[in-house]
């Protein structure tokens, strides 16, 4: 674990929530990578620092993807889902985050 540094409100604004899909679960099992939805303006160093502070783990690398919202039709009217930014956070070999999966 890293040294105990208190997480600030900015850290919680940077990391919105974990994205638990079938693909992200496979990433977790194969390469110790976690997927989070993050603030669209957050940079890789900010995401790394926020994960280290909030969860108390050592981060190896961060990859980000800007996901564009899909065009959909809802009740016969066209609409668009919101854009969001996804971060794939790879942890050091013995590190873990308990996200309460299956609870």
Order of alpha helices (4+ residues) and beta strands (2+ residues): alpha-beta-alpha-beta-alpha-beta-beta-beta-beta
